[in-house]
Structure formats: structure tokens, C-alpha cells
Amino acid sequence: MEVLRTENLKSYYILDIFGKKRVVKAVDDVNISIMENEIYGIAGESGCGKSTLLRALFAAIEPPQRIVGGKVLYRENGKEVDVYSLSDEERRRLRWSFISYVPQGSMSVLNPVVKIKETFKDFIESHTTGKTKEEAYEMAKEHIKELGLPIEILNAYPHQLSGGMRQRVTIALATVLSPKVIIADEPTTALDVVTQRGVVQLLKEIQSSRQNTIILVTHDMGVHANVTDRIAIMYAGKIIEEGKTEEIFENPMHPYTKYLIYSLPKFGDKGRRESAPGSPPSLADLPPGCSFHPRCPHAFDRCKKEVPPLKEYLPGHRVACWLVEEGKNAAS
């Protein structure tokens, strides 16, 4: 069953630079549908709008970011709710109890001068009704044990823990109230490969045991290949391809997706890996037509003039590309 969807979601940054107004189209007309009990991945280069999309889904919009169109709809207790039609109090209740957020850096969540146990107690006490600090502490201990983390970390300060352990603590904090949806924004950033694996494994174990939904953002296509059930490829504020992860990796249909996947190293292949030529466009000054056309070696006249719609060409596999419309698969 569907747990979250967006309808023509648009989230822009409205900037005033020396008296001149600039509009940064970070999320531009995004339509996604995310199901219960799945890990949904979002991939793309830095600056394509991934983190802005997550903040819009989490209803954590702060100036200069604004929602300028569309809806974010959650299904809670069988009822669909538009998060931006709620009051501030209703939105606060929705966060953490129904949907939680794991940010890129643990130190943006953990207070460096407060022990981990105090952070847990304050968090649980402020987001639940009728719990004392002692009850909150017991709840934190049980949760830490359940996740297989050492109980001693509760008596530590953040700086006494490794980067990987701090990130695990952040995940534990985000999941202590058993949310239905977990948003993870680059949870493995700045961690070594072995530690990354441990953090990702913890997320997978939580999702498997609690049957919740994880929305995972990372530019690491290897992580997506090993973790996600479905994946959306984002470019210049738009979703340009979406489908089952296995199918996307076996049959990428958009040229940009092809570059992302085929740039990955492969065992035994010593050939040169090729990435997308050029650089992503400025979200404040997008080219006409398909935003990828200045970098696409297959672009033709229609690509330069018309924006391709995101259409389903195979069951569950959507692509926004005029090449596919013309019957030319990007993987061929």
C-alpha cells in the first residue's frame, strides 16, 4: 500500500541578490509514489535537488526555500493527509512519530556538550506524552539493545565516539519512536567503506524487523544496487528515471542514468570508465528543453526545445527522455 506520494511538487529557493530576484528550481514538478515496507532510493549528482526534496517531504522548509506548488501526501491510519495543509502543531506531531529524518552529519543532531543519554531523554520526552525522564531513559536503553549497539554509548559524549558510531546513534535516535517512514540523507557521507557498510546494514535491519519504509538518498550507486528496492534518478530538480533497482541497473533507459551506472568500477574490467561529460546546469538558469541536452551526445532538436514528460514505457519503469519516445534505448 502507498504510504507517501507527491503531486507536482515544486520547492524553490527565492533569493534576493543585490536587489535582483533569482529563483532556484531545486525541486521542479516531482511526482513520486512510495510504498509501505520498501527501501526507495534517490540518486544523482551533488546539487541536483536531492536534499531539498527530502526537506520538502519532511516538511522542514525554511526560508529562502519555499513550496510554490503541489502536495506532499502521507497515508496515516488509512487516511491521506496533505502535510502542508496541517497546522504547525499537527506537523510537529507527524514528524518523528510517523516520519523521521537522518541528516548527513551526526553532529548536526548531537549536542557536543551533552551526554548521549540526555539527548535521548530530551528527545523522547518532548515528542511523547506523559513520559518522565526515567521512563524515557529506559526506553532509550531498550532501543539501543534492540539495535545491537553497546549500552555504554549512552554515558558518552559525542566526541568520545567514532564517526561511524555517532551515525549509528543518530539512526537510533531517529527510529526510537518507531516511525512509519525514515528519511536518510547521505547517511554514509565522510565514512570509510567498512563503516559505511555497517551503517547501511543497520538501516536494512531496522527496515526488515519493523517493516517500515526508508527513503535513502546517496550519490553512491553501489549502495543503491545493494540496498534499495526501487530507485529514482534525479537531475536538475526533476526525476528523470524511476523503476525497480535491478531493472534500472540492467536496463538503464536515460543517457544520464547510463553514465551513472557505467562509471562504476567492475571486477576484472581494467577499461576506462566514462562519466557524463560537462557539468550540471545552474538550477537558477536551466537550459530550455531537456536539462540534460547540453551534456547528452545523443541529443537532437526536440531535446533542445521541449521538456520530456516522465512516462511509463515498461511496467513500473518511468523515463523522461525524447530518445526513448523515439524508440532509441539509451543503453543500446
Contacts in CASP RR format, 6 or more apart in sequence:
PFRMAT RR
TARGET T0000
AUTHOR 0000-0000-0000
METHOD contacts of the structure
MODEL  1
MEVLRTENLKSYYILDIFGKKRVVKAVDDVNISIMENEIYGIAGESGCGK
STLLRALFAAIEPPQRIVGGKVLYRENGKEVDVYSLSDEERRRLRWSFIS
YVPQGSMSVLNPVVKIKETFKDFIESHTTGKTKEEAYEMAKEHIKELGLP
IEILNAYPHQLSGGMRQRVTIALATVLSPKVIIADEPTTALDVVTQRGVV
QLLKEIQSSRQNTIILVTHDMGVHANVTDRIAIMYAGKIIEEGKTEEIFE
NPMHPYTKYLIYSLPKFGDKGRRESAPGSPPSLADLPPGCSFHPRCPHAF
DRCKKEVPPLKEYLPGHRVACWLVEEGKNAAS
1 35 0 8 1.000
1 36 0 8 1.000
1 75 0 8 1.000
2 33 0 8 1.000
2 34 0 8 1.000
2 35 0 8 1.000
2 36 0 8 1.000
2 75 0 8 1.000
3 34 0 8 1.000
3 35 0 8 1.000
3 36 0 8 1.000
3 74 0 8 1.000
3 75 0 8 1.000
3 180 0 8 1.000
3 181 0 8 1.000
3 213 0 8 1.000
4 33 0 8 1.000
4 34 0 8 1.000
4 57 0 8 1.000
4 72 0 8 1.000
4 73 0 8 1.000
4 74 0 8 1.000
4 75 0 8 1.000
4 181 0 8 1.000
4 213 0 8 1.000
4 215 0 8 1.000
5 31 0 8 1.000
5 32 0 8 1.000
5 33 0 8 1.000
5 34 0 8 1.000
5 73 0 8 1.000
6 30 0 8 1.000
6 31 0 8 1.000
6 32 0 8 1.000
6 57 0 8 1.000
6 70 0 8 1.000
6 71 0 8 1.000
6 72 0 8 1.000
6 73 0 8 1.000
7 31 0 8 1.000
7 70 0 8 1.000
7 71 0 8 1.000
7 73 0 8 1.000
8 29 0 8 1.000
8 30 0 8 1.000
8 31 0 8 1.000
8 69 0 8 1.000
8 70 0 8 1.000
8 71 0 8 1.000
9 27 0 8 1.000
9 29 0 8 1.000
9 30 0 8 1.000
9 31 0 8 1.000
9 53 0 8 1.000
9 56 0 8 1.000
9 67 0 8 1.000
9 69 0 8 1.000
9 70 0 8 1.000
9 71 0 8 1.000
9 72 0 8 1.000
10 25 0 8 1.000
10 27 0 8 1.000
10 28 0 8 1.000
10 29 0 8 1.000
10 30 0 8 1.000
10 67 0 8 1.000
10 68 0 8 1.000
10 69 0 8 1.000
10 70 0 8 1.000
11 26 0 8 1.000
11 27 0 8 1.000
11 52 0 8 1.000
11 53 0 8 1.000
11 55 0 8 1.000
11 56 0 8 1.000
11 61 0 8 1.000
11 65 0 8 1.000
11 66 0 8 1.000
11 67 0 8 1.000
11 68 0 8 1.000
12 23 0 8 1.000
12 24 0 8 1.000
12 25 0 8 1.000
12 26 0 8 1.000
12 27 0 8 1.000
12 28 0 8 1.000
12 65 0 8 1.000
12 66 0 8 1.000
12 68 0 8 1.000
13 23 0 8 1.000
13 24 0 8 1.000
13 26 0 8 1.000
13 52 0 8 1.000
13 64 0 8 1.000
13 65 0 8 1.000
13 66 0 8 1.000
14 21 0 8 1.000
14 22 0 8 1.000
14 23 0 8 1.000
14 24 0 8 1.000
14 64 0 8 1.000
14 66 0 8 1.000
15 21 0 8 1.000
15 22 0 8 1.000
15 23 0 8 1.000
15 24 0 8 1.000
15 64 0 8 1.000
15 284 0 8 1.000
16 22 0 8 1.000
22 284 0 8 1.000
23 284 0 8 1.000
24 283 0 8 1.000
24 284 0 8 1.000
25 236 0 8 1.000
25 237 0 8 1.000
25 283 0 8 1.000
25 284 0 8 1.000
25 286 0 8 1.000
26 49 0 8 1.000
26 52 0 8 1.000
26 53 0 8 1.000
26 65 0 8 1.000
26 237 0 8 1.000
26 283 0 8 1.000
27 49 0 8 1.000
27 52 0 8 1.000
27 53 0 8 1.000
27 56 0 8 1.000
27 237 0 8 1.000
28 236 0 8 1.000
28 237 0 8 1.000
28 238 0 8 1.000
29 238 0 8 1.000
30 53 0 8 1.000
30 237 0 8 1.000
30 238 0 8 1.000
30 239 0 8 1.000
31 239 0 8 1.000
31 310 0 8 1.000
32 40 0 8 1.000
32 232 0 8 1.000
32 239 0 8 1.000
32 242 0 8 1.000
34 40 0 8 1.000
34 181 0 8 1.000
34 213 0 8 1.000
34 215 0 8 1.000
35 213 0 8 1.000
36 180 0 8 1.000
36 211 0 8 1.000
36 212 0 8 1.000
36 213 0 8 1.000
37 207 0 8 1.000
37 211 0 8 1.000
37 212 0 8 1.000
37 213 0 8 1.000
38 213 0 8 1.000
38 214 0 8 1.000
38 229 0 8 1.000
38 230 0 8 1.000
39 203 0 8 1.000
39 204 0 8 1.000
39 207 0 8 1.000
39 213 0 8 1.000
39 214 0 8 1.000
39 216 0 8 1.000
39 227 0 8 1.000
39 228 0 8 1.000
39 229 0 8 1.000
40 213 0 8 1.000
40 214 0 8 1.000
40 215 0 8 1.000
40 216 0 8 1.000
40 228 0 8 1.000
40 229 0 8 1.000
40 230 0 8 1.000
40 231 0 8 1.000
40 232 0 8 1.000
41 215 0 8 1.000
41 216 0 8 1.000
41 217 0 8 1.000
41 218 0 8 1.000
41 224 0 8 1.000
41 228 0 8 1.000
41 230 0 8 1.000
41 231 0 8 1.000
41 232 0 8 1.000
41 245 0 8 1.000
42 50 0 8 1.000
42 53 0 8 1.000
42 54 0 8 1.000
42 215 0 8 1.000
42 216 0 8 1.000
42 217 0 8 1.000
42 231 0 8 1.000
42 232 0 8 1.000
42 234 0 8 1.000
43 50 0 8 1.000
43 217 0 8 1.000
43 218 0 8 1.000
43 219 0 8 1.000
43 221 0 8 1.000
43 224 0 8 1.000
43 231 0 8 1.000
43 232 0 8 1.000
43 233 0 8 1.000
43 234 0 8 1.000
43 260 0 8 1.000
44 50 0 8 1.000
44 219 0 8 1.000
44 233 0 8 1.000
44 234 0 8 1.000
44 235 0 8 1.000
44 260 0 8 1.000
45 219 0 8 1.000
45 235 0 8 1.000
45 276 0 8 1.000
45 280 0 8 1.000
46 219 0 8 1.000
47 280 0 8 1.000
47 283 0 8 1.000
48 234 0 8 1.000
48 235 0 8 1.000
48 236 0 8 1.000
48 237 0 8 1.000
48 280 0 8 1.000
49 234 0 8 1.000
49 237 0 8 1.000
49 283 0 8 1.000
50 185 0 8 1.000
50 217 0 8 1.000
50 219 0 8 1.000
50 234 0 8 1.000
51 104 0 8 1.000
51 185 0 8 1.000
51 186 0 8 1.000
51 217 0 8 1.000
52 65 0 8 1.000
53 217 0 8 1.000
53 234 0 8 1.000
53 237 0 8 1.000
54 101 0 8 1.000
54 183 0 8 1.000
54 185 0 8 1.000
54 215 0 8 1.000
54 217 0 8 1.000
55 61 0 8 1.000
55 65 0 8 1.000
56 65 0 8 1.000
56 67 0 8 1.000
56 72 0 8 1.000
57 72 0 8 1.000
57 99 0 8 1.000
57 183 0 8 1.000
57 215 0 8 1.000
58 95 0 8 1.000
58 99 0 8 1.000
58 101 0 8 1.000
58 183 0 8 1.000
59 72 0 8 1.000
59 83 0 8 1.000
59 84 0 8 1.000
59 86 0 8 1.000
59 91 0 8 1.000
59 94 0 8 1.000
59 95 0 8 1.000
60 95 0 8 1.000
60 101 0 8 1.000
61 67 0 8 1.000
67 84 0 8 1.000
71 82 0 8 1.000
71 84 0 8 1.000
72 82 0 8 1.000
72 83 0 8 1.000
72 84 0 8 1.000
73 80 0 8 1.000
73 81 0 8 1.000
73 82 0 8 1.000
73 83 0 8 1.000
74 80 0 8 1.000
74 81 0 8 1.000
74 83 0 8 1.000
74 94 0 8 1.000
74 98 0 8 1.000
74 99 0 8 1.000
74 181 0 8 1.000
75 81 0 8 1.000
76 94 0 8 1.000
76 98 0 8 1.000
76 180 0 8 1.000
81 94 0 8 1.000
83 91 0 8 1.000
83 94 0 8 1.000
86 94 0 8 1.000
95 101 0 8 1.000
96 123 0 8 1.000
96 127 0 8 1.000
96 174 0 8 1.000
96 177 0 8 1.000
96 179 0 8 1.000
97 127 0 8 1.000
97 128 0 8 1.000
97 177 0 8 1.000
97 179 0 8 1.000
98 179 0 8 1.000
98 180 0 8 1.000
98 181 0 8 1.000
99 179 0 8 1.000
99 180 0 8 1.000
99 181 0 8 1.000
99 182 0 8 1.000
99 183 0 8 1.000
100 174 0 8 1.000
100 175 0 8 1.000
100 177 0 8 1.000
100 179 0 8 1.000
100 181 0 8 1.000
100 182 0 8 1.000
100 183 0 8 1.000
101 174 0 8 1.000
101 182 0 8 1.000
101 183 0 8 1.000
101 185 0 8 1.000
102 170 0 8 1.000
102 171 0 8 1.000
102 174 0 8 1.000
102 182 0 8 1.000
102 183 0 8 1.000
102 184 0 8 1.000
102 185 0 8 1.000
102 187 0 8 1.000
103 109 0 8 1.000
103 170 0 8 1.000
103 185 0 8 1.000
104 185 0 8 1.000
104 186 0 8 1.000
104 187 0 8 1.000
104 189 0 8 1.000
105 167 0 8 1.000
105 170 0 8 1.000
105 189 0 8 1.000
105 190 0 8 1.000
106 158 0 8 1.000
106 163 0 8 1.000
106 164 0 8 1.000
106 166 0 8 1.000
106 167 0 8 1.000
106 169 0 8 1.000
106 170 0 8 1.000
107 158 0 8 1.000
107 166 0 8 1.000
109 119 0 8 1.000
109 170 0 8 1.000
109 173 0 8 1.000
110 116 0 8 1.000
110 119 0 8 1.000
110 158 0 8 1.000
110 166 0 8 1.000
110 169 0 8 1.000
110 170 0 8 1.000
111 118 0 8 1.000
111 119 0 8 1.000
111 158 0 8 1.000
112 157 0 8 1.000
112 158 0 8 1.000
112 159 0 8 1.000
113 157 0 8 1.000
114 157 0 8 1.000
115 154 0 8 1.000
115 155 0 8 1.000
115 156 0 8 1.000
115 157 0 8 1.000
116 153 0 8 1.000
116 154 0 8 1.000
116 155 0 8 1.000
116 156 0 8 1.000
116 157 0 8 1.000
116 158 0 8 1.000
116 161 0 8 1.000
116 169 0 8 1.000
117 137 0 8 1.000
117 140 0 8 1.000
117 154 0 8 1.000
117 155 0 8 1.000
119 173 0 8 1.000
120 136 0 8 1.000
120 137 0 8 1.000
120 140 0 8 1.000
120 154 0 8 1.000
120 173 0 8 1.000
120 176 0 8 1.000
121 133 0 8 1.000
121 136 0 8 1.000
121 137 0 8 1.000
121 140 0 8 1.000
123 173 0 8 1.000
123 176 0 8 1.000
124 131 0 8 1.000
124 136 0 8 1.000
124 139 0 8 1.000
124 140 0 8 1.000
124 176 0 8 1.000
124 177 0 8 1.000
125 131 0 8 1.000
125 132 0 8 1.000
125 133 0 8 1.000
125 136 0 8 1.000
127 177 0 8 1.000
128 136 0 8 1.000
128 177 0 8 1.000
131 139 0 8 1.000
137 154 0 8 1.000
139 176 0 8 1.000
140 154 0 8 1.000
140 176 0 8 1.000
141 151 0 8 1.000
141 154 0 8 1.000
143 172 0 8 1.000
143 175 0 8 1.000
143 176 0 8 1.000
144 150 0 8 1.000
144 151 0 8 1.000
144 153 0 8 1.000
144 154 0 8 1.000
144 172 0 8 1.000
145 151 0 8 1.000
147 168 0 8 1.000
147 171 0 8 1.000
147 172 0 8 1.000
147 175 0 8 1.000
147 202 0 8 1.000
147 205 0 8 1.000
147 206 0 8 1.000
149 165 0 8 1.000
149 168 0 8 1.000
149 169 0 8 1.000
149 172 0 8 1.000
153 161 0 8 1.000
153 165 0 8 1.000
153 169 0 8 1.000
158 166 0 8 1.000
158 169 0 8 1.000
161 169 0 8 1.000
162 195 0 8 1.000
163 190 0 8 1.000
163 191 0 8 1.000
163 195 0 8 1.000
164 191 0 8 1.000
164 195 0 8 1.000
164 199 0 8 1.000
167 187 0 8 1.000
167 188 0 8 1.000
167 191 0 8 1.000
167 195 0 8 1.000
167 199 0 8 1.000
168 198 0 8 1.000
168 199 0 8 1.000
168 202 0 8 1.000
170 187 0 8 1.000
171 184 0 8 1.000
171 187 0 8 1.000
171 199 0 8 1.000
171 202 0 8 1.000
171 203 0 8 1.000
171 206 0 8 1.000
174 182 0 8 1.000
175 182 0 8 1.000
175 206 0 8 1.000
175 210 0 8 1.000
178 210 0 8 1.000
178 212 0 8 1.000
179 212 0 8 1.000
180 212 0 8 1.000
180 213 0 8 1.000
181 212 0 8 1.000
181 213 0 8 1.000
181 214 0 8 1.000
181 215 0 8 1.000
182 203 0 8 1.000
182 206 0 8 1.000
182 207 0 8 1.000
182 212 0 8 1.000
182 213 0 8 1.000
182 214 0 8 1.000
182 215 0 8 1.000
183 214 0 8 1.000
183 215 0 8 1.000
183 217 0 8 1.000
184 203 0 8 1.000
184 214 0 8 1.000
184 215 0 8 1.000
184 216 0 8 1.000
184 217 0 8 1.000
185 217 0 8 1.000
186 217 0 8 1.000
186 218 0 8 1.000
186 219 0 8 1.000
187 199 0 8 1.000
187 200 0 8 1.000
187 203 0 8 1.000
187 216 0 8 1.000
187 218 0 8 1.000
188 195 0 8 1.000
188 196 0 8 1.000
188 199 0 8 1.000
188 200 0 8 1.000
188 218 0 8 1.000
188 220 0 8 1.000
188 223 0 8 1.000
191 199 0 8 1.000
196 220 0 8 1.000
196 223 0 8 1.000
200 223 0 8 1.000
200 226 0 8 1.000
200 227 0 8 1.000
203 214 0 8 1.000
203 216 0 8 1.000
203 227 0 8 1.000
204 227 0 8 1.000
206 212 0 8 1.000
206 214 0 8 1.000
207 213 0 8 1.000
207 214 0 8 1.000
216 223 0 8 1.000
216 224 0 8 1.000
216 227 0 8 1.000
216 228 0 8 1.000
218 224 0 8 1.000
221 260 0 8 1.000
221 261 0 8 1.000
221 264 0 8 1.000
222 264 0 8 1.000
224 231 0 8 1.000
224 245 0 8 1.000
225 245 0 8 1.000
225 249 0 8 1.000
228 245 0 8 1.000
229 244 0 8 1.000
229 245 0 8 1.000
230 242 0 8 1.000
230 243 0 8 1.000
230 244 0 8 1.000
230 245 0 8 1.000
231 242 0 8 1.000
231 243 0 8 1.000
231 244 0 8 1.000
231 245 0 8 1.000
231 248 0 8 1.000
232 239 0 8 1.000
232 241 0 8 1.000
232 242 0 8 1.000
232 243 0 8 1.000
233 239 0 8 1.000
233 240 0 8 1.000
233 241 0 8 1.000
233 242 0 8 1.000
233 248 0 8 1.000
233 254 0 8 1.000
233 256 0 8 1.000
233 257 0 8 1.000
233 260 0 8 1.000
234 240 0 8 1.000
235 256 0 8 1.000
235 280 0 8 1.000
235 291 0 8 1.000
235 292 0 8 1.000
236 280 0 8 1.000
236 281 0 8 1.000
236 283 0 8 1.000
236 286 0 8 1.000
236 291 0 8 1.000
236 292 0 8 1.000
237 283 0 8 1.000
237 291 0 8 1.000
238 291 0 8 1.000
238 310 0 8 1.000
238 320 0 8 1.000
239 310 0 8 1.000
239 318 0 8 1.000
239 320 0 8 1.000
240 254 0 8 1.000
240 256 0 8 1.000
240 257 0 8 1.000
240 292 0 8 1.000
240 310 0 8 1.000
240 319 0 8 1.000
240 320 0 8 1.000
240 321 0 8 1.000
241 248 0 8 1.000
241 252 0 8 1.000
241 253 0 8 1.000
241 254 0 8 1.000
241 256 0 8 1.000
241 257 0 8 1.000
241 317 0 8 1.000
241 318 0 8 1.000
241 319 0 8 1.000
241 320 0 8 1.000
241 321 0 8 1.000
242 310 0 8 1.000
242 316 0 8 1.000
242 317 0 8 1.000
242 318 0 8 1.000
243 316 0 8 1.000
243 317 0 8 1.000
243 318 0 8 1.000
244 316 0 8 1.000
244 317 0 8 1.000
247 314 0 8 1.000
247 317 0 8 1.000
248 257 0 8 1.000
248 261 0 8 1.000
248 317 0 8 1.000
249 261 0 8 1.000
251 317 0 8 1.000
251 329 0 8 1.000
251 331 0 8 1.000
252 258 0 8 1.000
252 260 0 8 1.000
252 261 0 8 1.000
252 330 0 8 1.000
252 331 0 8 1.000
253 313 0 8 1.000
253 317 0 8 1.000
253 319 0 8 1.000
253 321 0 8 1.000
253 324 0 8 1.000
253 329 0 8 1.000
253 330 0 8 1.000
253 331 0 8 1.000
254 292 0 8 1.000
254 319 0 8 1.000
254 320 0 8 1.000
254 321 0 8 1.000
254 324 0 8 1.000
254 330 0 8 1.000
255 292 0 8 1.000
255 296 0 8 1.000
255 297 0 8 1.000
255 298 0 8 1.000
255 321 0 8 1.000
255 323 0 8 1.000
255 330 0 8 1.000
256 276 0 8 1.000
256 292 0 8 1.000
256 295 0 8 1.000
256 296 0 8 1.000
257 330 0 8 1.000
258 330 0 8 1.000
258 331 0 8 1.000
259 274 0 8 1.000
259 275 0 8 1.000
259 276 0 8 1.000
260 276 0 8 1.000
262 273 0 8 1.000
262 274 0 8 1.000
263 273 0 8 1.000
263 274 0 8 1.000
263 275 0 8 1.000
263 276 0 8 1.000
264 273 0 8 1.000
265 273 0 8 1.000
276 295 0 8 1.000
277 295 0 8 1.000
277 297 0 8 1.000
278 294 0 8 1.000
278 295 0 8 1.000
279 295 0 8 1.000
281 287 0 8 1.000
281 291 0 8 1.000
281 294 0 8 1.000
287 293 0 8 1.000
287 294 0 8 1.000
287 304 0 8 1.000
288 304 0 8 1.000
288 305 0 8 1.000
289 303 0 8 1.000
289 304 0 8 1.000
289 305 0 8 1.000
289 306 0 8 1.000
289 307 0 8 1.000
289 308 0 8 1.000
290 296 0 8 1.000
290 299 0 8 1.000
290 303 0 8 1.000
290 304 0 8 1.000
290 306 0 8 1.000
290 307 0 8 1.000
290 308 0 8 1.000
290 320 0 8 1.000
290 321 0 8 1.000
290 322 0 8 1.000
292 299 0 8 1.000
293 299 0 8 1.000
293 303 0 8 1.000
293 304 0 8 1.000
296 303 0 8 1.000
298 323 0 8 1.000
298 328 0 8 1.000
298 330 0 8 1.000
300 322 0 8 1.000
302 322 0 8 1.000
303 322 0 8 1.000
303 323 0 8 1.000
306 322 0 8 1.000
307 320 0 8 1.000
308 320 0 8 1.000
308 321 0 8 1.000
308 322 0 8 1.000
308 325 0 8 1.000
309 320 0 8 1.000
310 318 0 8 1.000
310 319 0 8 1.000
310 320 0 8 1.000
311 318 0 8 1.000
311 319 0 8 1.000
311 320 0 8 1.000
311 325 0 8 1.000
312 318 0 8 1.000
313 319 0 8 1.000
313 324 0 8 1.000
321 330 0 8 1.000
323 329 0 8 1.000
323 330 0 8 1.000
324 330 0 8 1.000
END
